Amino acid sequence: MAWTWPTAAFFGVIALLLITFTILALKFPETPRTGILRIETTRGDRLFITLLGSAFINLAWLGLVGTNQPYALIVCAIYAAAVFRWV
């Protein structure tokens, strides 16, 4: 794998998200909540669901649209907001 700036930025953002969520978990412990999936989730669970879903959204975007990949980021942001609100 080539370490380009976009690749480094991707892994840097993931690392910052993990650090941020660790700090949030230490400062503001939370109890799991049940959303529309009817499973108990914490912030970390919702982050994992968001990252996994965003990967599939981007793959589907590449397969169906092919270009204008930055617009997939908008779809992912909407998806992330929905996951953290309702899941």
Secondary structure, 3 states (H helix, E strand, C coil): CCCCHHHHHHHHHHHHHHHHHHHHHHHCCCCCEECCCCCEECHHHHHHHHHHHHHHHHHHHHHHCCCCCHHHHHHHHHHHHHHHHHC
